[in-house]
Amino acid sequence: MAAWRQVESKLSEMVPNYEDMRERGKLFMLITRSEYFFPRDISGALQDLKRMRNEVTHVVDQGRIPSPEAAAEYVESCQAMVEWLDEYRRSPAWESAVERLRSLPGSQ
């Protein structure tokens, strides 16, 4: 869970004016499912990480625990995503994406 929160935190830093959690949830869904803001492979990886987080949450709720290897791989994947997002944030491609985000209804 903490590993995914790092990804969410990085996405929050990247997207201005979406402090309201309800709006942030909608925004995360939009940017993680759209190739309009991230390259296709990254968009897909974000979706996969979120799906895995959801699956693990349900597994733990049922009293099962993921293997240490699977947990370590997931944490490493989240950390790699945070590093990638940090790099992408400095790119001209992200500057263009931010302009598109600002044009969305509800953005300020």
MMTF fields as JSON, N, C-alpha, C and O atoms, coordinates in Angstrom:
{
  "mmtfVersion": "1.0.0",
  "mmtfProducer": "UNKNOWN",
  "numBonds": 431,
  "numAtoms": 432,
  "numGroups": 108,
  "numChains": 1,
  "numModels": 1,
  "chainsPerModel": [1],
  "groupsPerChain": [108],
  "chainIdList": ["A"],
  "bondAtomList": [4, 2, 8, 6, 12, 10, 16, 14, 20, 18, 24, 22, 28, 26, 32, 30, 36, 34, 40, 38, 44, 42, 48, 46, 52, 50, 56, 54, 60, 58, 64, 62, 68, 66, 72, 70, 76, 74, 80, 78, 84, 82, 88, 86, 92, 90, 96, 94, 100, 98, 104, 102, 108, 106, 112, 110, 116, 114, 120, 118, 124, 122, 128, 126, 132, 130, 136, 134, 140, 138, 144, 142, 148, 146, 152, 150, 156, 154, 160, 158, 164, 162, 168, 166, 172, 170, 176, 174, 180, 178, 184, 182, 188, 186, 192, 190, 196, 194, 200, 198, 204, 202, 208, 206, 212, 210, 216, 214, 220, 218, 224, 222, 228, 226, 232, 230, 236, 234, 240, 238, 244, 242, 248, 246, 252, 250, 256, 254, 260, 258, 264, 262, 268, 266, 272, 270, 276, 274, 280, 278, 284, 282, 288, 286, 292, 290, 296, 294, 300, 298, 304, 302, 308, 306, 312, 310, 316, 314, 320, 318, 324, 322, 328, 326, 332, 330, 336, 334, 340, 338, 344, 342, 348, 346, 352, 350, 356, 354, 360, 358, 364, 362, 368, 366, 372, 370, 376, 374, 380, 378, 384, 382, 388, 386, 392, 390, 396, 394, 400, 398, 404, 402, 408, 406, 412, 410, 416, 414, 420, 418, 424, 422, 428, 426],
  "bondOrderList": [1, 1, 1, 1, 1, 1, 1, 1, 1, 1, 1, 1, 1, 1, 1, 1, 1, 1, 1, 1, 1, 1, 1, 1, 1, 1, 1, 1, 1, 1, 1, 1, 1, 1, 1, 1, 1, 1, 1, 1, 1, 1, 1, 1, 1, 1, 1, 1, 1, 1, 1, 1, 1, 1, 1, 1, 1, 1, 1, 1, 1, 1, 1, 1, 1, 1, 1, 1, 1, 1, 1, 1, 1, 1, 1, 1, 1, 1, 1, 1, 1, 1, 1, 1, 1, 1, 1, 1, 1, 1, 1, 1, 1, 1, 1, 1, 1, 1, 1, 1, 1, 1, 1, 1, 1, 1, 1],
  "groupList": [{"groupName": "MET", "atomNameList": ["N", "CA", "C", "O"], "elementList": ["N", "C", "C", "O"], "formalChargeList": [0, 0, 0, 0], "bondAtomList": [1, 0, 2, 1, 3, 2], "bondOrderList": [1, 1, 2], "singleLetterCode": "M", "chemCompType": "L-PEPTIDE LINKING"}, {"groupName": "ALA", "atomNameList": ["N", "CA", "C", "O"], "elementList": ["N", "C", "C", "O"], "formalChargeList": [0, 0, 0, 0], "bondAtomList": [1, 0, 2, 1, 3, 2], "bondOrderList": [1, 1, 2], "singleLetterCode": "A", "chemCompType": "L-PEPTIDE LINKING"}, {"groupName": "TRP", "atomNameList": ["N", "CA", "C", "O"], "elementList": ["N", "C", "C", "O"], "formalChargeList": [0, 0, 0, 0], "bondAtomList": [1, 0, 2, 1, 3, 2], "bondOrderList": [1, 1, 2], "singleLetterCode": "W", "chemCompType": "L-PEPTIDE LINKING"}, {"groupName": "ARG", "atomNameList": ["N", "CA", "C", "O"], "elementList": ["N", "C", "C", "O"], "formalChargeList": [0, 0, 0, 0], "bondAtomList": [1, 0, 2, 1, 3, 2], "bondOrderList": [1, 1, 2], "singleLetterCode": "R", "chemCompType": "L-PEPTIDE LINKING"}, {"groupName": "GLN", "atomNameList": ["N", "CA", "C", "O"], "elementList": ["N", "C", "C", "O"], "formalChargeList": [0, 0, 0, 0], "bondAtomList": [1, 0, 2, 1, 3, 2], "bondOrderList": [1, 1, 2], "singleLetterCode": "Q", "chemCompType": "L-PEPTIDE LINKING"}, {"groupName": "VAL", "atomNameList": ["N", "CA", "C", "O"], "elementList": ["N", "C", "C", "O"], "formalChargeList": [0, 0, 0, 0], "bondAtomList": [1, 0, 2, 1, 3, 2], "bondOrderList": [1, 1, 2], "singleLetterCode": "V", "chemCompType": "L-PEPTIDE LINKING"}, {"groupName": "GLU", "atomNameList": ["N", "CA", "C", "O"], "elementList": ["N", "C", "C", "O"], "formalChargeList": [0, 0, 0, 0], "bondAtomList": [1, 0, 2, 1, 3, 2], "bondOrderList": [1, 1, 2], "singleLetterCode": "E", "chemCompType": "L-PEPTIDE LINKING"}, {"groupName": "SER", "atomNameList": ["N", "CA", "C", "O"], "elementList": ["N", "C", "C", "O"], "formalChargeList": [0, 0, 0, 0], "bondAtomList": [1, 0, 2, 1, 3, 2], "bondOrderList": [1, 1, 2], "singleLetterCode": "S", "chemCompType": "L-PEPTIDE LINKING"}, {"groupName": "LYS", "atomNameList": ["N", "CA", "C", "O"], "elementList": ["N", "C", "C", "O"], "formalChargeList": [0, 0, 0, 0], "bondAtomList": [1, 0, 2, 1, 3, 2], "bondOrderList": [1, 1, 2], "singleLetterCode": "K", "chemCompType": "L-PEPTIDE LINKING"}, {"groupName": "LEU", "atomNameList": ["N", "CA", "C", "O"], "elementList": ["N", "C", "C", "O"], "formalChargeList": [0, 0, 0, 0], "bondAtomList": [1, 0, 2, 1, 3, 2], "bondOrderList": [1, 1, 2], "singleLetterCode": "L", "chemCompType": "L-PEPTIDE LINKING"}, {"groupName": "PRO", "atomNameList": ["N", "CA", "C", "O"], "elementList": ["N", "C", "C", "O"], "formalChargeList": [0, 0, 0, 0], "bondAtomList": [1, 0, 2, 1, 3, 2], "bondOrderList": [1, 1, 2], "singleLetterCode": "P", "chemCompType": "L-PEPTIDE LINKING"}, {"groupName": "ASN", "atomNameList": ["N", "CA", "C", "O"], "elementList": ["N", "C", "C", "O"], "formalChargeList": [0, 0, 0, 0], "bondAtomList": [1, 0, 2, 1, 3, 2], "bondOrderList": [1, 1, 2], "singleLetterCode": "N", "chemCompType": "L-PEPTIDE LINKING"}, {"groupName": "TYR", "atomNameList": ["N", "CA", "C", "O"], "elementList": ["N", "C", "C", "O"], "formalChargeList": [0, 0, 0, 0], "bondAtomList": [1, 0, 2, 1, 3, 2], "bondOrderList": [1, 1, 2], "singleLetterCode": "Y", "chemCompType": "L-PEPTIDE LINKING"}, {"groupName": "ASP", "atomNameList": ["N", "CA", "C", "O"], "elementList": ["N", "C", "C", "O"], "formalChargeList": [0, 0, 0, 0], "bondAtomList": [1, 0, 2, 1, 3, 2], "bondOrderList": [1, 1, 2], "singleLetterCode": "D", "chemCompType": "L-PEPTIDE LINKING"}, {"groupName": "GLY", "atomNameList": ["N", "CA", "C", "O"], "elementList": ["N", "C", "C", "O"], "formalChargeList": [0, 0, 0, 0], "bondAtomList": [1, 0, 2, 1, 3, 2], "bondOrderList": [1, 1, 2], "singleLetterCode": "G", "chemCompType": "PEPTIDE LINKING"}, {"groupName": "PHE", "atomNameList": ["N", "CA", "C", "O"], "elementList": ["N", "C", "C", "O"], "formalChargeList": [0, 0, 0, 0], "bondAtomList": [1, 0, 2, 1, 3, 2], "bondOrderList": [1, 1, 2], "singleLetterCode": "F", "chemCompType": "L-PEPTIDE LINKING"}, {"groupName": "ILE", "atomNameList": ["N", "CA", "C", "O"], "elementList": ["N", "C", "C", "O"], "formalChargeList": [0, 0, 0, 0], "bondAtomList": [1, 0, 2, 1, 3, 2], "bondOrderList": [1, 1, 2], "singleLetterCode": "I", "chemCompType": "L-PEPTIDE LINKING"}, {"groupName": "THR", "atomNameList": ["N", "CA", "C", "O"], "elementList": ["N", "C", "C", "O"], "formalChargeList": [0, 0, 0, 0], "bondAtomList": [1, 0, 2, 1, 3, 2], "bondOrderList": [1, 1, 2], "singleLetterCode": "T", "chemCompType": "L-PEPTIDE LINKING"}, {"groupName": "HIS", "atomNameList": ["N", "CA", "C", "O"], "elementList": ["N", "C", "C", "O"], "formalChargeList": [0, 0, 0, 0], "bondAtomList": [1, 0, 2, 1, 3, 2], "bondOrderList": [1, 1, 2], "singleLetterCode": "H", "chemCompType": "L-PEPTIDE LINKING"}, {"groupName": "CYS", "atomNameList": ["N", "CA", "C", "O"], "elementList": ["N", "C", "C", "O"], "formalChargeList": [0, 0, 0, 0], "bondAtomList": [1, 0, 2, 1, 3, 2], "bondOrderList": [1, 1, 2], "singleLetterCode": "C", "chemCompType": "L-PEPTIDE LINKING"}],
  "groupTypeList": [0, 1, 1, 2, 3, 4, 5, 6, 7, 8, 9, 7, 6, 0, 5, 10, 11, 12, 6, 13, 0, 3, 6, 3, 14, 8, 9, 15, 0, 9, 16, 17, 3, 7, 6, 12, 15, 15, 10, 3, 13, 16, 7, 14, 1, 9, 4, 13, 9, 8, 3, 0, 3, 11, 6, 5, 17, 18, 5, 5, 13, 4, 14, 3, 16, 10, 7, 10, 6, 1, 1, 1, 6, 12, 5, 6, 7, 19, 4, 1, 0, 5, 6, 2, 9, 13, 6, 12, 3, 3, 7, 10, 1, 2, 6, 7, 1, 5, 6, 3, 9, 3, 7, 9, 10, 14, 7, 4],
  "groupIdList": [1, 2, 3, 4, 5, 6, 7, 8, 9, 10, 11, 12, 13, 14, 15, 16, 17, 18, 19, 20, 21, 22, 23, 24, 25, 26, 27, 28, 29, 30, 31, 32, 33, 34, 35, 36, 37, 38, 39, 40, 41, 42, 43, 44, 45, 46, 47, 48, 49, 50, 51, 52, 53, 54, 55, 56, 57, 58, 59, 60, 61, 62, 63, 64, 65, 66, 67, 68, 69, 70, 71, 72, 73, 74, 75, 76, 77, 78, 79, 80, 81, 82, 83, 84, 85, 86, 87, 88, 89, 90, 91, 92, 93, 94, 95, 96, 97, 98, 99, 100, 101, 102, 103, 104, 105, 106, 107, 108],
  "secStructList": [7, 2, 2, 2, 2, 2, 2, 2, 2, 2, 2, 2, 2, 2, 1, 6, 6, 7, 7, 1, 2, 2, 2, 2, 2, 2, 2, 2, 2, 2, 2, 2, 1, 7, 6, 6, 6, 1, 7, 2, 2, 2, 2, 2, 2, 2, 2, 2, 2, 2, 2, 2, 2, 2, 2, 2, 2, 2, 2, 2, 2, 6, 6, 7, 7, 7, 7, 2, 2, 2, 2, 2, 2, 2, 2, 2, 2, 2, 2, 2, 2, 2, 2, 2, 2, 2, 2, 2, 2, 6, 1, 2, 2, 2, 2, 2, 2, 2, 2, 2, 2, 2, 6, 1, 6, 6, 7, 7],
  "xCoordList": [0.825, 0.0, 0.869, 0.595, 1.902, 2.774, 3.481, 3.704, 3.836, 4.515, 3.599, 4.037, 2.33, 1.381, 1.146, 0.981, 1.129, 0.934, 2.047, 1.813, 3.246, 4.341, 4.045, 4.325, 3.479, 3.101, 2.0, 2.077, 0.984, -0.097, 0.436, 0.022, 1.341, 1.916, 2.658, 2.531, 3.418, 4.145, 3.17, 3.381, 2.102, 1.096, 0.442, 0.17, 0.192, -0.399, 0.51, 0.047, 1.802, 2.763, 2.787, 2.985, 2.585, 2.686, 1.488, 1.599, 0.349, -0.887, -1.37, -1.851, -1.244, -1.649, -3.165, -3.922, -3.575, -4.973, -5.962, -7.126, -5.531, -6.451, -6.296, -6.045, -6.444, -6.28, -7.49, -7.343, -8.676, -9.896, -9.778, -9.58, -9.899, -9.716, -10.693, -10.33, -11.928, -12.881, -12.408, -12.449, -11.966, -11.455, -10.163, -9.921, -9.334, -8.068, -8.317, -7.618, -9.302, -9.626, -10.032, -9.593, -10.87, -11.277, -10.065, -9.895, -9.234, -8.066, -7.109, -6.601, -6.852, -5.962, -6.495, -5.735, -7.806, -8.391, -8.14, -7.776, -8.333, -8.141, -6.687, -6.413, -5.76, -4.374, -3.73, -2.82, -4.172, -3.561, -4.173, -3.608, -5.309, -5.944, -5.861, -6.437, -5.167, -5.143, -3.733, -2.804, -3.583, -2.296, -2.116, -1.109, -3.076, -3.038, -2.031, -1.499, -1.772, -0.88, 0.446, 1.468, 0.442, 1.658, 1.812, 0.824, 3.043, 3.222, 2.445, 2.205, 2.063, 1.214, 1.775, 1.023, 3.076, 3.639, 3.55, 3.324, 3.725, 3.648, 2.205, 1.918, 1.304, -0.115, -0.542, -1.247, -0.108, -0.427, 0.196, -0.434, 1.445, 2.117, 1.421, 1.3, 0.966, 0.218, -1.061, -1.411, -1.747, -2.97, -2.664, -3.393, -1.574, -1.196, -0.852, -1.271, -0.091, 0.282, -0.955, -1.059, -1.889, -3.113, -3.943, -4.486, -4.029, -4.773, -4.14, -4.846, -2.815, -2.131, -2.365, -2.567, -2.34, -2.602, -3.995, -4.18, -4.957, -6.327, -6.435, -7.117, -5.77, -5.812, -5.176, -5.721, -4.033, -3.34, -4.19, -4.237, -4.853, -5.715, -6.793, -7.072, -7.399, -8.442, -7.865, -8.494, -6.68, -6.03, -5.745, -5.992, -5.224, -4.91, -6.196, -6.238, -7.251, -8.544, -9.065, -9.792, -8.702, -9.14, -8.189, -8.355, -7.204, -6.291, -5.107, -4.353, -4.932, -3.77, -2.721, -3.046, -1.485, -0.389, 0.405, 0.729, 0.722, 1.546, 2.937, 3.396, 3.585, 4.936, 5.893, 5.661, 6.958, 7.945, 8.529, 8.801, 8.718, 9.264, 8.3, 8.711, 7.013, 6.005, 5.89, 5.767, 5.93, 5.843, 7.05, 6.903, 8.242, 9.462, 9.43, 9.842, 8.947, 8.855, 7.88, 8.147, 6.765, 5.784, 6.368, 6.215, 7.029, 7.637, 8.675, 8.723, 9.5, 10.506, 9.852, 10.345, 8.755, 8.045, 7.486, 7.568, 6.922, 6.393, 7.517, 7.366, 8.642, 9.777, 10.305, 10.646, 10.375, 10.82, 9.846, 10.265, 8.549, 7.555, 7.723, 7.648, 7.948, 8.155, 9.375, 9.337, 10.442, 11.64, 11.345, 11.775, 10.609, 10.27, 9.398, 9.629, 8.4, 7.517, 8.311, 8.049, 9.273, 10.105, 10.886, 10.977, 11.441, 12.166, 11.211, 11.506, 10.093, 9.123, 8.593, 8.299, 8.476, 7.971, 8.835, 8.341, 10.098, 11.018, 11.071, 11.823, 10.296, 10.386, 9.419, 8.394, 9.75, 8.812, 7.488, 6.443, 7.529, 6.286, 5.324, 4.118, 5.847, 4.962, 4.449, 3.305, 5.261, 4.789, 3.568, 2.612, 3.604, 2.45, 1.247, 0.112, 1.498, 0.41, -0.24, -1.46, 0.561, 0.017, -0.899, -1.938, -0.524, -1.4, -2.73, -3.783, -2.69, -3.939, -4.746, -5.972, -4.078, -4.773, -5.466, -6.595, -4.792, -5.373, -6.625, -7.479, -6.73, -7.9, -9.095, -10.181, -8.886, -9.997, -11.034, -10.682, -12.312, -13.344, -13.031, -12.675, -13.165, -12.945, -11.544, -11.291, -10.606, -9.258, -9.24, -10.033, -8.299, -8.263, -7.071, -6.883],
  "yCoordList": [-1.196, 0.0, 1.258, 2.207, 1.263, 2.441, 2.697, 3.85, 1.644, 1.82, 2.521, 3.413, 2.122, 2.781, 4.229, 5.106, 4.479, 5.861, 6.78, 7.967, 6.246, 7.053, 7.44, 8.562, 6.507, 6.798, 7.865, 8.838, 7.675, 8.667, 10.04, 11.06, 10.054, 11.312, 12.013, 13.226, 11.273, 11.862, 12.406, 13.495, 11.66, 12.146, 13.424, 14.344, 13.48, 14.682, 15.883, 16.986, 15.67, 16.767, 17.262, 18.449, 16.347, 16.683, 17.462, 18.21, 17.293, 17.87, 18.985, 18.719, 20.217, 21.34, 21.49, 21.094, 22.068, 22.474, 21.317, 21.47, 20.188, 19.076, 18.562, 17.375, 19.438, 19.054, 18.299, 17.451, 18.594, 17.919, 16.433, 16.082, 15.558, 14.129, 13.552, 12.652, 14.055, 13.531, 13.871, 13.029, 15.089, 15.498, 14.765, 14.393, 14.558, 13.872, 12.446, 11.951, 11.784, 10.43, 10.371, 9.492, 11.308, 11.374, 11.658, 11.059, 12.575, 12.942, 11.765, 11.513, 11.037, 9.888, 8.882, 8.317, 8.656, 7.713, 8.191, 7.401, 9.465, 10.015, 9.891, 9.387, 10.347, 10.369, 8.99, 8.754, 8.086, 6.755, 5.861, 4.819, 6.252, 5.44, 6.074, 5.558, 7.163, 7.879, 7.99, 8.367, 7.665, 7.856, 9.321, 9.69, 10.13, 11.549, 12.286, 13.325, 11.76, 12.419, 11.702, 12.343, 10.378, 9.581, 8.676, 8.349, 8.266, 7.27, 5.997, 5.683, 5.283, 4.094, 3.089, 2.554, 2.826, 1.826, 2.278, 1.458, 3.558, 4.07, 4.089, 3.728, 4.508, 4.492, 3.071, 2.864, 2.101, 0.708, 0.235, -0.492, 0.651, 0.253, 0.855, 0.196, 2.1, 2.716, 1.937, 1.696, 1.549, 0.76, -0.581, -1.027, -1.218, -2.514, -2.388, -3.215, -1.356, -1.163, -0.945, -1.495, -0.14, 0.111, -1.174, -1.464, -1.928, -3.194, -4.155, -4.799, -4.25, -5.134, -4.679, -5.506, -3.376, -2.862, -3.275, -3.708, -3.143, -3.526, -5.023, -5.436, -5.831, -7.276, -7.656, -8.476, -7.069, -7.385, -6.962, -7.664, -5.834, -5.379, -6.418, -6.709, -6.975, -7.975, -9.29, -9.961, -9.65, -10.874, -10.752, -11.687, -9.603, -9.388, -9.372, -9.909, -8.752, -8.741, -10.156, -10.396, -11.082, -12.473, -13.284, -14.496, -12.628, -13.305, -13.972, -14.692, -13.741, -14.303, -13.21, -12.023, -13.612, -12.652, -12.975, -14.138, -11.958, -12.209, -12.704, -12.454, -13.397, -13.893, -12.715, -11.648, -12.897, -11.816, -11.384, -10.203, -12.344, -12.004, -11.128, -10.146, -11.482, -10.693, -9.302, -8.314, -9.221, -7.917, -7.051, -5.861, -7.646, -6.894, -6.415, -5.293, -7.257, -6.875, -5.71, -4.786, -5.758, -4.676, -3.365, -2.319, -3.419, -2.21, -1.647, -0.436, -2.503, -2.051, -1.429, -0.43, -2.005, -1.456, -0.07, 0.837, 0.088, 1.403, 2.423, 3.567, 2.013, 2.934, 3.326, 4.487, 2.374, 2.677, 3.636, 4.533, 3.453, 4.357, 5.765, 6.732, 5.898, 7.22, 7.897, 9.088, 7.144, 7.705, 8.136, 9.208, 7.306, 7.656, 8.912, 9.811, 8.967, 10.132, 11.394, 12.462, 11.266, 12.407, 12.909, 14.115, 11.998, 12.368, 12.975, 14.013, 12.336, 12.798, 14.182, 14.99, 14.439, 15.733, 16.886, 18.002, 16.629, 17.668, 17.772, 18.586, 16.971, 16.914, 17.876, 18.245, 18.279, 19.104, 18.387, 19.03, 17.058, 16.309, 16.515, 16.648, 16.543, 16.751, 18.184, 18.42, 19.135, 20.525, 20.626, 21.335, 19.918, 19.903, 19.226, 19.676, 18.155, 17.444, 18.331, 18.303, 19.118, 20.019, 21.047, 21.395, 21.528, 22.478, 21.815, 22.444, 20.567, 19.844, 19.643, 19.755, 19.347, 19.185, 20.472, 20.447, 21.587, 22.877, 23.204, 23.966, 22.631, 22.9, 22.011, 22.189, 21.048, 20.159, 20.917, 21.812, 20.562, 21.177, 20.916, 19.8, 21.933, 21.805, 22.15, 22.323, 22.257, 22.657, 24.162, 24.892, 24.606, 26.048, 26.702, 27.908],
  "zCoordList": [0.0, 0.0, 0.0, -0.736, 0.817, 0.916, -0.407, -0.774, -1.123, -2.406, -3.403, -4.13, -3.44, -4.353, -3.925, -4.773, -2.637, -2.167, -2.662, -2.891, -2.829, -3.377, -4.822, -5.243, -5.572, -6.96, -6.97, -7.72, -6.137, -6.05, -5.653, -6.204, -4.712, -4.251, -5.387, -5.552, -6.159, -7.282, -8.32, -8.855, -8.611, -9.555, -9.031, -9.801, -7.729, -7.13, -7.294, -7.586, -7.105, -7.275, -8.716, -8.975, -9.636, -11.054, -11.566, -12.537, -10.921, -11.449, -10.528, -9.427, -10.969, -10.119, -10.0, -10.886, -8.892, -8.675, -8.565, -8.937, -8.071, -7.856, -6.432, -6.221, -5.473, -4.076, -3.534, -2.655, -4.044, -3.603, -3.947, -5.11, -2.945, -3.156, -4.177, -4.934, -4.211, -5.199, -6.601, -7.498, -6.786, -8.088, -8.409, -9.557, -7.395, -7.61, -8.075, -8.959, -7.491, -7.917, -9.38, -10.122, -9.788, -11.199, -12.081, -13.143, -11.62, -12.394, -12.535, -13.628, -11.439, -11.512, -12.513, -13.3, -12.485, -13.429, -14.86, -15.731, -15.088, -16.424, -16.873, -17.962, -16.042, -16.514, -16.533, -17.328, -15.693, -15.721, -16.79, -17.122, -17.325, -18.366, -19.742, -20.7, -19.847, -21.112, -21.665, -20.952, -22.916, -23.591, -23.985, -24.588, -23.649, -23.965, -23.073, -23.467, -21.892, -20.947, -20.764, -20.521, -20.876, -20.725, -21.933, -22.59, -22.238, -23.297, -22.968, -21.803, -24.002, -23.86, -22.855, -22.04, -22.898, -21.989, -20.534, -19.643, -20.291, -18.923, -18.446, -17.305, -19.314, -18.967, -18.595, -17.608, -19.392, -19.098, -17.797, -17.028, -17.547, -16.307, -15.086, -14.053, -15.202, -14.096, -13.816, -12.66, -14.871, -14.698, -14.033, -13.147, -14.474, -13.901, -12.421, -11.611, -12.068, -10.659, -9.791, -8.694, -10.291, -9.52, -9.384, -8.318, -10.47, -10.434, -9.429, -8.652, -9.446, -8.495, -7.06, -6.171, -6.833, -5.49, -5.037, -3.9, -5.91, -5.572, -5.301, -4.363, -6.111, -5.903, -4.574, -3.835, -4.269, -3.018, -1.826, -0.815, -1.936, -0.849, -0.559, 0.604, -1.597, -1.404, -0.871, -0.053, -1.334, -0.852, 0.637, 1.399, 1.052, 2.466, 3.284, 4.39, 2.737, 3.432, 3.665, 4.629, 2.801, 2.931, 3.808, 3.947, 4.394, 5.299, 4.635, 5.289, 3.34, 2.645, 2.495, 2.472, 2.396, 2.286, 1.023, 0.779, 0.217, -0.976, -0.568, 0.547, -1.475, -1.185, -1.027, -1.596, -0.266, -0.116, -1.467, -1.681, -2.37, -3.688, -4.473, -5.091, -4.449, -5.169, -4.561, -5.285, -3.246, -2.579, -2.933, -3.211, -2.922, -3.249, -4.696, -4.99, -5.59, -7.008, -7.189, -7.957, -6.491, -6.587, -6.062, -6.693, -4.92, -4.351, -5.312, -5.529, -5.885, -6.85, -8.076, -8.6, -8.534, -9.694, -9.386, -10.214, -8.199, -7.804, -7.694, -8.125, -7.119, -6.997, -8.372, -8.597, -9.287, -10.651, -11.324, -12.055, -11.084, -11.666, -11.119, -11.877, -9.822, -9.214, -9.846, -10.154, -10.036, -10.668, -12.094, -12.518, -12.844, -14.21, -14.248, -15.057, -13.374, -13.332, -13.008, -13.563, -12.115, -11.749, -12.966, -13.192, -13.738, -14.96, -15.99, -16.582, -16.193, -17.192, -16.844, -17.725, -15.562, -15.102, -15.616, -15.777, -15.872, -16.335, -17.861, -18.397, -18.552, -20.012, -20.692, -20.118, -21.917, -22.7, -22.955, -23.061, -23.054, -23.279, -22.118, -22.33, -20.882, -19.735, -19.717, -19.329, -20.124, -20.181, -21.09, -20.777, -22.212, -23.118, -22.471, -22.631, -21.747, -21.064, -20.009, -19.846, -19.291, -18.271, -18.914, -18.352, -20.074, -20.785, -21.13, -21.023, -21.536, -21.828, -20.556, -20.578, -19.451, -18.169, -17.751, -17.262, -17.942, -17.555, -18.365, -17.913, -19.553, -20.378, -20.049, -20.601, -19.142, -18.765, -17.94, -17.171, -18.097, -17.25, -15.777, -15.398, -14.971, -13.532, -13.106, -11.914, -14.061, -13.66, -13.488, -14.082, -12.646, -12.338, -12.939, -12.78]
}
